[in-house]
Amino acid sequence: MQFLPEDLDDYIVKHSQDEPELLQQLNRETHQKILQPRMLSGHYQGRVLSMISKLVHPKNILEIGTYTGYSALCLTEGIQPEGELHTIDINEELVDFQRNYFDKSGYGPQIFQHLGNALNIIPKLDITFDLVFIDADKENYSNYFHAIIDKLNAGGIILSDNVLWSGKVLETKFKKEDTSTPALIEYNKLLKEDSRIETVLLPIRDGLTISRKL
C-alpha cells in the first residue's frame, strides 16, 4: 500500500542513497525466482535499515525473518568488524539462496543462519544483541518481543516491520481468518506501553517502528 502519492514516493527514493549493486542483483533474482517478492525490504527501506545500523554500529544483530537475505545484508553494513548477525527463518528452501548472497557480500563469515521456529531458537542463543529486526509472522510479534527483550542490551534497538499493515490497523472489525491485524494492533499497543522501551512509529513503506531499550 502506498501511503504517499507515487510521484512523491519516487522523489524520495531518487534523493536517497542508491541501491548497492549486489542488492540490485538480489532484488532482481528474488522477483524472478521466488514466491511473494513483495516481502522483500527493497531499495528505500533497505537504505533506512542500513542507515540505522550504521548509526547504532552494533556488535551483534538478530533478525527474525530472513526471506532472501536482503534486509540482513542491509543490516550488516553497520556491524562491527568482530560482530555477528544471527538470522532466523522457517523456509529451508531459501537457505542456499541466502547463503549465496551472504558469501558474495563479504559479510558471509559474520552471518549465521538458523532454520526453524524463532521462539525455540532464540532462548538457545547465548548472546546479547544491540539491534533486532522483526519481520516474520505477525501473529507472533508480541511473543518475539518477549523472547528478545532480555537479550537486548541497554540502549539497544528493536526494529519492527509492517506495523501499519496496509492501514488495516485502523479497522475495528476483522474477518475470521484475519489473525494478523488484531495481533499487530496488540503489538503496537505493547510497544507504546512497555516501560522498558521508548518507541516511535515511522510511516515508512508499510510502517516501521523503532524501539529503544532504556
Secondary structure, 3 states (H helix, E strand, C coil): CCCCCHHHHHHHHHCCCCCCHHHHHHHHHHHHHCCCHHHCCHHHHHHHHHHHHHHHCCCEEEEECCCCCHHHHHHHCCCCCCCEEEEEECCHHHHHHHHHHHHHHCCHHHEEEEECCHHHHHHHCCCCEEEEEECCCHHHHHHHHHHHHHHEEEEEEEEEECCCHHHHHHCCCCCCCCCHHHHHHHHHHHHHHCCCEEEEEECCCCCEEEEEEC
